[in-house]
Amino acid sequence: MEGPRSQQTGDSGLEVVKIKREQFRVEIRKEKVRAMIDAKRKKPSSDDDKEKNSHYANLKNEEKDTMVEENAKRLRLVLKYWDESQVVEVLRTIRFIISAEEVSYIEPLRKTDLISDILDLLDEKYDKYPDVQQEASWLVINFASVASEDVVYLLELGCLNRLRRLLRTKNEKVLEHVLWALTNIIGEDSSYRDEIITDKYFMKLVYNMIENCEKLNLGLQKTICWLVSNICRGKPYPLRQDVYMFLPHVARLLLIVKDKTQFVDLMYALSYLISYTDDDVHSAIVLGMGPVVVNALNDTELDILMATIRAAGNLSAGRHDDVDELLAAGILTSVNRLLDHSRGAIRKEALWILSNICAGESSQIQLVLNTSILEKVNALLDKEGPDTQKEGILCLCNILYASTDEQIQHLIVKYNIIERLFYFLDTKKDYFAASILEGLDALLSKGESGQHDYNPYVRYIEEIQGTRVLEDLQRHGDEEIYNQVYELIDRYFETD
C-alpha cells in the first residue's frame, strides 16, 4: 500500500455534515424564483386601465414604435408649455405602450431623449405635481423590468440619486413606486444592492416600514416585503450586520400575513436571514418559525413550497435543540410526503432536509427510524439522477455519526446500509466517494470503541467484499479521495 500523497487536513466532525444552502442549487428554484421576480418587476396597469392596455397589446411593433416617437415629441411640447394634465396623459400613454409586452423599449427611446425627460420629472421642482411623479416613477419601474442593460443605462442617467431623493416624499403612491423601482434595481445585481443599502436614510425607512407593515396600505405592504426579500438575497450575500435586524419583523409578519405574495417574499427573506449563523436559526425558532415553516411545507402552491423548503433546510441545519422543535412540529411527516412529490427538484430538497436531521443526535435518529422514510430514500437512490442521489447518500452517511450500535444494527438488517454505501462507492463517482468515506470512517470509529475485542464493522465490510472496493479506490486519480482511502485502510484494516 502506498503512503499518503499529501497531508490530511483533519478529521470530519459531526457539525460539518449539516449543510445550509448558501446559494440556489436546484434548477427549479433558479428558474421559478427568477420567473417570480420578473413577473413582479413590471408594475401592471390598474383595473381601470386594462381596456386601454389591451388595445395597445394588439398593435404591431412598428405601430408601437411610431406611437412612442410621436408621444416623445408630444411630451417635449407639453413640458415646454407646461400642462400637468397633458403631461400625465402622455406619460400614461407611453406606459401603456411599453407595458404591453415583455420587451425592452430603452434602445429606441434613447434616440428621442425621452428617458432623460422622464427622469427630470423626478427632480425637486416637480414635487408639487405628485400625479406626474407617480407616472414618471411608474415608467422607471417598467424601464428597469426587462433587461440588465436597461438598468445600467438608467443608472448612467442618474436615476438612482433621483429615486433616493424621492424616498422623502409624503405621497404614498409615489413612495410605493420609488420603492418598487429600487427593488428592481437591487434585484438586478448585488453590487447595486450594496450601493443602495449604504444609504442610512433608506435602510432606516425600510426598517421602519417593515416594523409597522400592518399600518401601511396593501400596495406598500407588498412592496416592502418584496424589497426586504431582495435586500437579503443575491450573491455575495449582504453583510449580516446590515440585515439581521429584519429577522424579528419578518418572523412576526409570517405569523399573520394572509396574502400569498407577501408570504412567499417573507419566507424567502427568512431563508436568507437564517443562513448566516446557528444563532440566527435559534432566533427564528424562538420567534415561532418552526410550526410556520412545517405547516407551509404542506401547502400545495408551488411558489410557497419552493420558498419554504429552503427555509426548512436551513432551519434543519441548526442546533440539536432547534431541530427538536422542528421534529415536534411534524417535519418528518412533511418530508416523507415531499419525497413522493412529482417534481424531482422538490424530492431532492426534501432529502437535503432529511440529511440534516439524520446528522442529529441518537434520539432524533430514532424518530427517523420509527418511520418508513428510509425505505423511500433507498427507493429514490435506485431511480434518481446523481444530484438527488448525492442528497440521499448524505442521509445514509450522516445517520452513521450519532447512531447507537443498536440503531446501526437496525440500519444494517432492515436497510442494508453498509452494502448500499459500498455499492455507490464502487461506482467511483467523486461526488459520492468523499461523503461515503467520511461516513464509513465514523462507523468504523464506533466499532473501535465498542465492547468487542474486534471491530464488528470491519468484519462485516470484509464479509461483503468491501475491502476490494477500498483497494480499487487506491487507484483513484483524485488525491483527496486517495488519501481518505489510505487512512481508512491504514487505521482499521490489517495490511501486509
C-alpha positions as CSV (number, residue, x, y, z in Angstrom):
1,M,0.0,0.0,0.0
2,E,1.3,3.4,-1.0
3,G,1.7,6.2,1.6
4,P,-0.4,9.3,1.6
5,R,0.2,11.7,-1.3
6,S,-0.4,14.8,0.9
7,Q,-1.2,15.7,4.4
8,Q,-4.8,15.2,5.6
9,T,-6.4,18.4,6.9
10,G,-8.1,16.8,9.9
11,D,-11.0,14.5,10.8
12,S,-14.5,15.4,9.9
13,G,-16.8,16.0,12.9
14,L,-20.5,15.8,13.2
15,E,-21.0,19.5,12.9
16,V,-19.6,19.8,9.4
17,V,-22.1,17.3,7.8
18,K,-25.1,19.7,8.3
19,I,-25.5,21.9,5.3
20,K,-27.1,25.3,4.9
21,R,-28.0,26.3,1.4
22,E,-25.9,29.4,0.7
23,Q,-26.9,29.6,-3.0
24,F,-29.6,28.4,-5.3
25,R,-28.5,24.8,-6.1
26,V,-31.8,23.5,-7.6
27,E,-32.8,24.2,-11.2
28,I,-36.4,24.7,-10.4
29,R,-35.6,27.2,-7.7
30,K,-33.3,29.1,-10.1
31,E,-35.9,29.2,-12.8
32,K,-39.0,29.8,-10.7
33,V,-37.5,32.4,-8.4
34,R,-36.3,34.4,-11.4
35,A,-39.7,34.0,-13.1
36,M,-41.5,35.1,-9.9
37,I,-39.2,38.1,-9.6
38,D,-39.6,39.1,-13.3
39,A,-43.3,38.7,-13.1
40,K,-43.4,41.3,-10.3
41,R,-40.8,43.7,-11.7
42,K,-43.2,45.2,-14.2
43,K,-46.0,47.1,-12.4
44,P,-49.3,46.2,-14.0
45,S,-51.9,48.6,-15.1
46,S,-54.8,49.3,-12.7
47,D,-58.2,47.7,-13.4
48,D,-59.4,51.0,-14.9
49,D,-56.6,51.0,-17.4
50,K,-56.9,47.3,-18.5
51,E,-59.0,48.1,-21.6
52,K,-56.5,50.6,-22.9
53,N,-53.6,48.4,-22.1
54,S,-55.3,45.6,-24.1
55,H,-55.7,47.9,-27.0
56,Y,-52.0,48.6,-27.2
57,A,-51.1,45.0,-26.7
58,N,-52.8,44.2,-30.0
59,L,-50.8,46.7,-32.0
60,K,-47.9,45.7,-34.3
61,N,-44.4,46.6,-33.1
62,E,-44.0,49.1,-35.9
63,E,-47.2,50.8,-34.9
64,K,-46.0,50.9,-31.2
65,D,-42.6,52.4,-32.2
66,T,-44.3,55.1,-34.2
67,M,-46.6,55.9,-31.3
68,V,-43.7,56.1,-28.9
69,E,-41.9,58.5,-31.1
70,E,-45.0,60.7,-31.6
71,N,-45.6,60.8,-27.8
72,A,-42.0,61.6,-27.1
73,K,-42.4,64.7,-29.3
74,R,-45.7,65.5,-27.7
75,L,-44.2,65.2,-24.2
76,R,-41.5,67.6,-25.1
77,L,-44.1,70.0,-26.3
78,V,-46.4,69.8,-23.2
79,L,-43.3,70.1,-20.9
80,K,-42.3,73.3,-22.7
81,Y,-45.7,74.9,-22.3
82,W,-46.4,73.0,-19.1
83,D,-49.8,71.4,-18.8
84,E,-50.0,69.0,-15.9
85,S,-53.0,67.0,-17.1
86,Q,-51.4,66.7,-20.6
87,V,-48.1,65.5,-19.2
88,V,-49.9,62.9,-17.1
89,E,-51.9,61.8,-20.2
90,V,-48.8,61.5,-22.4
91,L,-46.8,59.6,-19.7
92,R,-49.7,57.2,-19.2
93,T,-50.0,56.6,-22.9
94,I,-46.3,55.8,-23.2
95,R,-46.7,53.4,-20.2
96,F,-49.5,51.6,-21.9
97,I,-47.4,51.1,-25.0
98,I,-44.2,49.9,-23.4
99,S,-46.0,47.7,-20.8
100,A,-47.9,45.7,-23.4
101,E,-45.1,43.2,-24.0
102,E,-42.1,41.8,-22.2
103,V,-39.7,43.7,-24.5
104,S,-37.2,46.5,-23.9
105,Y,-38.0,49.9,-25.2
106,I,-34.9,51.6,-23.9
107,E,-32.9,51.4,-27.1
108,P,-35.5,53.0,-29.4
109,L,-36.2,55.6,-26.7
110,R,-32.5,56.6,-26.5
111,K,-32.9,58.3,-29.9
112,T,-35.6,60.6,-28.6
113,D,-34.0,61.6,-25.2
114,L,-37.4,60.7,-23.8
115,I,-35.9,58.8,-20.8
116,S,-33.9,61.8,-19.7
117,D,-37.0,63.9,-19.9
118,I,-38.9,61.4,-17.8
119,L,-36.2,61.2,-15.2
120,D,-36.1,65.0,-15.0
121,L,-39.7,64.8,-13.7
122,L,-38.4,63.1,-10.6
123,D,-36.4,66.3,-9.7
124,E,-37.4,68.5,-6.8
125,K,-39.1,71.2,-8.9
126,Y,-41.8,68.8,-9.8
127,D,-42.5,67.6,-6.3
128,K,-45.7,69.7,-6.3
129,Y,-47.0,67.5,-9.1
130,P,-47.4,64.1,-7.4
131,D,-49.5,62.7,-10.3
132,V,-46.7,63.5,-12.7
133,Q,-44.1,61.9,-10.5
134,Q,-46.3,58.9,-9.9
135,E,-46.5,58.2,-13.7
136,A,-42.8,59.0,-14.2
137,S,-41.7,56.7,-11.4
138,W,-44.1,54.0,-12.8
139,L,-42.3,54.3,-16.1
140,V,-39.0,53.9,-14.4
141,I,-40.3,50.7,-12.8
142,N,-41.1,49.3,-16.2
143,F,-38.0,50.6,-17.9
144,A,-36.0,48.6,-15.2
145,S,-38.1,45.5,-15.5
146,V,-36.8,43.8,-18.7
147,A,-33.1,43.8,-19.4
148,S,-29.9,44.3,-17.3
149,E,-28.5,46.8,-19.8
150,D,-31.6,48.9,-19.3
151,V,-30.9,49.2,-15.6
152,V,-27.3,50.2,-16.4
153,Y,-28.5,52.9,-18.8
154,L,-30.9,54.3,-16.2
155,L,-28.1,54.4,-13.6
156,E,-25.9,56.2,-16.0
157,L,-28.5,58.9,-16.4
158,G,-28.6,59.5,-12.6
159,C,-31.8,57.6,-11.9
160,L,-30.6,56.2,-8.6
161,N,-29.9,59.6,-6.9
162,R,-33.3,60.8,-8.0
163,L,-35.1,57.8,-6.6
164,R,-33.2,58.2,-3.3
165,R,-34.3,61.8,-3.0
166,L,-37.9,60.8,-3.6
167,L,-37.8,58.4,-0.6
168,R,-38.7,61.5,1.4
169,T,-41.9,62.1,-0.5
170,K,-45.1,62.5,1.5
171,N,-47.1,60.9,-1.3
172,E,-47.7,57.2,-0.6
173,K,-48.3,56.3,-4.3
174,V,-45.0,58.0,-5.4
175,L,-43.2,56.3,-2.5
176,E,-44.6,52.9,-3.4
177,H,-43.3,53.4,-7.0
178,V,-39.9,54.6,-5.9
179,L,-39.5,51.6,-3.6
180,W,-40.7,49.3,-6.4
181,A,-38.1,50.8,-8.8
182,L,-35.4,50.5,-6.2
183,T,-36.4,46.8,-5.6
184,N,-36.0,46.2,-9.3
185,I,-32.5,47.7,-9.3
186,I,-31.5,45.9,-6.1
187,G,-32.7,42.6,-7.6
188,E,-30.7,43.1,-10.8
189,D,-27.3,42.9,-9.2
190,S,-25.8,42.6,-5.7
191,S,-23.4,45.5,-6.4
192,Y,-26.4,47.8,-6.9
193,R,-27.9,46.5,-3.7
194,D,-24.7,47.1,-1.8
195,E,-24.5,50.7,-3.0
196,I,-28.2,51.4,-2.1
197,I,-28.1,49.8,1.4
198,T,-25.2,52.1,2.4
199,D,-27.8,54.9,2.4
200,K,-28.7,55.2,6.1
201,Y,-31.9,57.0,5.4
202,F,-33.1,54.3,3.0
203,M,-32.3,51.5,5.5
204,K,-34.0,53.4,8.3
205,L,-37.0,53.9,6.2
206,V,-37.2,50.2,5.1
207,Y,-36.8,49.1,8.8
208,N,-39.5,51.5,10.0
209,M,-41.8,50.3,7.2
210,I,-41.3,46.6,7.9
211,E,-41.7,47.3,11.6
212,N,-45.0,49.0,11.0
213,C,-46.0,47.0,8.0
214,E,-49.6,46.3,9.1
215,K,-50.3,50.0,9.2
216,L,-49.4,50.5,5.6
217,N,-51.8,50.3,2.6
218,L,-51.8,46.9,1.0
219,G,-49.7,48.1,-2.0
220,L,-46.9,49.3,0.2
221,Q,-47.1,46.2,2.4
222,K,-46.5,44.0,-0.7
223,T,-43.7,46.3,-2.0
224,I,-41.8,46.5,1.3
225,C,-42.0,42.7,1.8
226,W,-40.6,42.2,-1.7
227,L,-37.9,44.9,-1.1
228,V,-36.7,43.2,2.1
229,S,-36.5,39.9,0.4
230,N,-34.4,41.4,-2.5
231,I,-32.1,43.2,0.0
232,C,-31.4,39.9,1.7
233,R,-30.9,37.8,-1.4
234,G,-28.2,37.8,-4.1
235,K,-24.6,36.6,-4.2
236,P,-22.5,37.6,-2.4
237,Y,-25.0,37.9,0.4
238,P,-25.1,41.3,2.2
239,L,-23.2,41.5,5.5
240,R,-25.1,40.0,8.3
241,Q,-24.8,43.3,10.3
242,D,-26.7,45.1,7.5
243,V,-29.8,42.8,7.5
244,Y,-30.0,40.8,10.8
245,M,-32.4,43.4,12.3
246,F,-35.1,42.4,9.8
247,L,-35.4,38.9,11.2
248,P,-37.8,39.5,14.1
249,H,-40.1,41.6,11.9
250,V,-40.0,39.0,9.1
251,A,-40.9,36.3,11.5
252,R,-43.7,38.4,13.1
253,L,-45.3,39.0,9.7
254,L,-45.1,35.4,8.7
255,L,-47.3,34.6,11.6
256,I,-50.0,36.9,10.5
257,V,-50.0,37.7,6.7
258,K,-52.8,36.3,4.6
259,D,-51.6,37.5,1.2
260,K,-49.7,34.8,-0.8
261,T,-47.2,37.0,-2.4
262,Q,-46.3,38.6,0.9
263,F,-45.9,35.2,2.5
264,V,-43.6,33.9,-0.3
265,D,-41.4,37.1,-0.2
266,L,-41.2,36.9,3.6
267,M,-40.4,33.2,3.6
268,Y,-37.5,33.8,1.1
269,A,-36.3,36.6,3.3
270,L,-36.4,34.2,6.3
271,S,-34.4,31.6,4.4
272,Y,-31.7,34.1,3.6
273,L,-31.6,35.6,7.1
274,I,-31.1,32.3,8.9
275,S,-28.3,31.2,6.5
276,Y,-25.6,33.1,8.4
277,T,-25.2,31.5,11.9
278,D,-26.8,28.9,14.1
279,D,-27.7,31.8,16.4
280,D,-30.0,33.2,13.7
281,V,-31.6,29.8,13.3
282,H,-32.2,29.7,17.0
283,S,-33.7,33.1,17.0
284,A,-36.1,32.1,14.2
285,I,-37.1,29.0,16.2
286,V,-37.7,31.2,19.4
287,L,-39.8,33.5,17.3
288,G,-42.1,30.6,16.4
289,M,-40.9,29.8,12.9
290,G,-40.8,26.0,13.4
291,P,-44.5,25.4,13.1
292,V,-45.0,28.1,10.5
293,V,-42.4,26.5,8.2
294,V,-43.5,22.9,8.8
295,N,-47.1,23.9,8.1
296,A,-46.1,25.7,4.9
297,L,-44.3,22.6,3.7
298,N,-47.7,21.0,3.4
299,D,-49.0,23.7,1.0
300,T,-49.9,22.7,-2.5
301,E,-48.9,26.0,-4.0
302,L,-45.5,25.5,-5.7
303,D,-44.4,29.1,-5.1
304,I,-45.0,28.7,-1.3
305,L,-43.4,25.3,-1.2
306,M,-40.2,26.5,-3.0
307,A,-39.7,29.3,-0.6
308,T,-40.5,27.2,2.4
309,I,-38.4,24.2,1.6
310,R,-35.3,26.4,1.5
311,A,-36.1,27.9,4.9
312,A,-36.8,24.4,6.3
313,G,-33.5,23.1,5.1
314,N,-31.6,26.0,6.7
315,L,-33.6,25.6,10.0
316,S,-32.8,21.8,10.0
317,A,-29.1,22.7,9.8
318,G,-29.3,24.4,13.2
319,R,-28.5,23.2,16.7
320,H,-30.0,19.9,18.0
321,D,-32.5,21.6,20.3
322,D,-33.8,23.7,17.4
323,V,-34.1,20.6,15.3
324,D,-36.1,19.1,18.2
325,E,-38.6,21.9,17.7
326,L,-39.0,21.1,14.0
327,L,-39.4,17.4,14.8
328,A,-42.1,18.2,17.4
329,A,-43.9,20.3,14.7
330,G,-44.0,17.2,12.5
331,I,-41.3,17.9,9.9
332,L,-40.7,14.2,9.3
333,T,-44.3,13.7,8.2
334,S,-43.9,16.7,5.8
335,V,-40.6,15.5,4.4
336,N,-42.0,11.9,4.0
337,R,-44.8,13.3,1.8
338,L,-42.4,15.5,-0.2
339,L,-40.3,12.5,-1.2
340,D,-43.3,11.5,-3.3
341,H,-43.6,14.9,-5.0
342,S,-44.0,14.9,-8.7
343,R,-41.1,17.3,-9.2
344,G,-37.6,15.8,-8.8
345,A,-36.2,19.1,-7.5
346,I,-38.6,19.1,-4.6
347,R,-37.7,15.5,-3.8
348,K,-34.0,16.5,-3.8
349,E,-34.6,19.3,-1.4
350,A,-36.6,17.1,0.9
351,L,-33.6,14.7,1.0
352,W,-31.4,17.7,1.9
353,I,-33.7,18.5,4.9
354,L,-33.6,14.8,5.9
355,S,-29.9,14.6,5.6
356,N,-29.6,17.5,8.1
357,I,-32.0,15.7,10.5
358,C,-30.0,12.5,10.2
359,A,-26.9,14.4,11.3
360,G,-28.6,14.9,14.7
361,E,-28.5,13.1,18.0
362,S,-29.4,9.4,18.5
363,S,-32.8,10.4,19.9
364,Q,-33.6,12.3,16.7
365,I,-32.3,9.5,14.6
366,Q,-34.7,7.1,16.4
367,L,-37.6,9.3,15.3
368,V,-36.4,8.8,11.7
369,L,-36.1,5.1,12.3
370,N,-39.6,5.0,13.7
371,T,-40.9,6.0,10.3
372,S,-40.6,4.3,6.9
373,I,-38.8,7.3,5.4
374,L,-35.5,5.5,4.8
375,E,-37.3,3.0,2.6
376,K,-38.2,5.9,0.3
377,V,-34.6,7.1,0.4
378,N,-33.4,3.7,-0.8
379,A,-36.0,3.6,-3.5
380,L,-35.0,7.1,-4.7
381,L,-31.4,6.1,-4.8
382,D,-32.3,3.5,-7.3
383,K,-34.1,5.8,-9.8
384,E,-32.9,9.4,-9.3
385,G,-30.1,11.2,-11.0
386,P,-26.7,11.9,-9.5
387,D,-27.6,15.2,-7.8
388,T,-30.5,13.8,-6.0
389,Q,-28.7,10.5,-5.2
390,K,-26.0,12.6,-3.6
391,E,-28.5,14.0,-1.1
392,G,-29.9,10.5,-0.4
393,I,-26.4,9.2,0.2
394,L,-25.8,12.0,2.7
395,C,-28.8,10.8,4.6
396,L,-27.3,7.3,4.9
397,C,-23.8,8.7,5.7
398,N,-25.0,11.3,8.2
399,I,-27.1,8.8,10.2
400,L,-24.0,6.8,11.0
401,Y,-22.4,9.6,13.0
402,A,-24.6,9.6,16.1
403,S,-26.4,6.2,15.8
404,T,-26.0,3.8,18.7
405,D,-24.8,0.3,18.0
406,E,-28.4,-1.0,18.2
407,Q,-29.5,1.6,15.7
408,I,-26.7,0.7,13.3
409,Q,-27.7,-3.0,13.6
410,H,-31.2,-2.0,12.6
411,L,-29.9,0.0,9.7
412,I,-27.8,-2.9,8.5
413,V,-30.6,-5.5,8.9
414,K,-33.5,-3.5,7.6
415,Y,-31.9,-1.2,5.1
416,N,-28.6,-2.9,4.1
417,I,-27.0,0.5,4.7
418,I,-23.3,-0.6,4.5
419,E,-23.9,-2.6,1.4
420,R,-25.7,0.3,-0.2
421,L,-22.9,2.6,0.6
422,F,-20.3,0.3,-0.9
423,Y,-22.5,-0.2,-4.0
424,F,-22.3,3.6,-4.6
425,L,-18.7,3.7,-3.6
426,D,-17.9,1.1,-6.2
427,T,-19.3,3.5,-8.9
428,K,-16.1,5.6,-8.3
429,K,-18.1,8.8,-8.7
430,D,-16.3,11.6,-7.0
431,Y,-19.4,13.3,-5.8
432,F,-20.4,10.1,-3.9
433,A,-17.0,8.9,-2.7
434,A,-15.9,11.7,-0.3
435,S,-19.2,11.6,1.7
436,I,-19.3,7.8,1.8
437,L,-15.7,7.5,3.0
438,E,-16.3,10.0,5.8
439,G,-19.5,8.1,6.8
440,L,-17.5,4.8,6.9
441,D,-14.8,6.4,9.0
442,A,-17.4,7.4,11.5
443,L,-18.9,3.9,11.5
444,L,-15.5,2.2,11.9
445,S,-14.5,4.6,14.6
446,K,-17.6,3.5,16.6
447,G,-16.5,-0.2,16.2
448,E,-13.1,0.6,17.7
449,S,-14.6,2.0,20.8
450,G,-17.2,-0.9,21.4
451,Q,-17.2,-3.7,23.9
452,H,-15.8,-6.3,21.5
453,D,-12.2,-7.3,21.2
454,Y,-12.6,-6.9,17.4
455,N,-14.3,-4.2,15.2
456,P,-17.6,-5.7,14.1
457,Y,-17.9,-3.3,11.3
458,V,-14.5,-4.2,9.9
459,R,-15.6,-7.8,9.9
460,Y,-18.9,-7.0,8.2
461,I,-17.2,-4.9,5.5
462,E,-14.8,-7.8,4.8
463,E,-17.7,-10.3,4.6
464,I,-19.4,-8.2,1.9
465,Q,-16.1,-7.8,-0.1
466,G,-15.9,-4.1,0.8
467,T,-12.2,-4.2,1.1
468,R,-11.9,-4.9,-2.6
469,V,-13.7,-1.7,-3.3
470,L,-11.4,0.2,-1.0
471,E,-8.3,-1.3,-2.6
472,D,-9.6,-0.4,-6.1
473,L,-10.1,3.2,-4.9
474,Q,-6.4,3.5,-4.1
475,R,-6.0,3.9,-7.9
476,H,-8.4,6.8,-7.9
477,G,-7.0,9.9,-9.6
478,D,-8.3,12.4,-7.0
479,E,-5.7,13.0,-4.3
480,E,-8.1,13.8,-1.6
481,I,-10.1,10.6,-2.1
482,Y,-6.9,8.6,-2.4
483,N,-5.8,9.9,1.0
484,Q,-9.2,9.2,2.6
485,V,-9.0,5.6,1.4
486,Y,-5.4,5.2,2.5
487,E,-6.1,6.5,6.0
488,L,-9.2,4.2,6.3
489,I,-7.3,1.1,5.3
490,D,-4.3,2.0,7.4
491,R,-6.4,2.8,10.5
492,Y,-8.9,-0.1,10.5
493,F,-7.7,-2.9,8.3
494,E,-4.7,-5.2,8.7
495,T,-2.3,-4.8,5.7
496,D,0.8,-6.6,4.7
